[in-house]
Amino acid sequence: MNRFLKVGLIATAAAMLLASPLSAKKIRWKLAETWPSTLTPLASPPAKLAALMKEMSDGEFIIKVEGKEKHKAPLGILDMVKGGQYQMGHSGSYYWKGKDINTVWFTTVPFGMTPSEQYAWFYYGNGMKYMKEVYDKFGVYSYPGGNTGNQMGGWFRKEIKSVDDLKGLKMRIPGLAGEVMAKLGVNVTNIPAGELYTSLDRGTIDALEWVGPGMDIKMGFHKVAKYYYTGWHEPASEMQFLVNKKAFDKLPKKYQVMLETAMKAVSMDMYIENFAESADAWAKMKKEYPDIKVKTFPKPVLEALKKAADEVYAGYAAKNPKFKEIWTDYKAYMKKARAWSMMSQYYYLKMSKDLNITK
Ligand code: CA
């Protein structure tokens, strides 16, 4: 080693020694998620976010992710992030509809937008603006946190041939969709995930909805109910990241940018992951359980559901001016975006079916 290089190295080492106590001390955050930490793909975004933040910050920004098995409060995430016990959360906005009905707009709504339409609304329409307004009073920021894509309408033990078949049917279906089903006489119940299979198997419930093939296959519903209905009620379920406002505002700008960029990246990744898992799972189900019957509700049933959904929306809009404002904006955006979806995706898929191009 020549002398100059040696001196240079010593100087660098000395500078590093001097710099290290002064360099920003490590940021250590905790994130609580609604799901068990093994429930992928829902649990994927927080785990991937923590890994990305660690790498991108050279180990200076550490996020410890705690699943439901640890904190035992799956529906306490918003309160825990608001209170600062956790700087971050990962959950679903529509779980907070009891605190503010306007939180439903940031997950998905019955007969609402598709994922691409909804992402356009979030990032290039008024979605993010409204989400910020709605969550402001909780002292948190909310961000999109990964999409399940269009969900299936659920598993039914019996075929639904008419609106009358819904009367008295016992079904697990949460959110606004549950309110819509209740209007048509469905006996809506909520049952913890761990008891769903047994409830359906024993006939405690007649039907349930969960997500789509990728997540449903792990639950085994296809073994106990053979009618698998296409969706209408959760066309684009978006998860959410919650961030305590004070904690975020205190971060150096570079970490704010890093965090927001990483949240967006891992959210998009969940959408892709779930799509891939559903494609795999559906191929497997079709092969191993050829008696699964994929059905779409008859048109009169769908029309009755749509009418009931509009009544539910109108009921909230009459009492809540903010609901009315967001509903109006959402509908106008959907109308514009849907016209393009039809011209692009719908006609492409229709042509692909007509020509049977995947054979
Ligand atoms: Ca669902």
Boltz pocket constraint, residues with backbone or C-beta under 6 A from the ligand:
constraints:
  - pocket:
      binder: B
      contacts: [[A, 151], [A, 152], [A, 209], [A, 210], [A, 211], [A, 234]]
      max_distance: 6.0
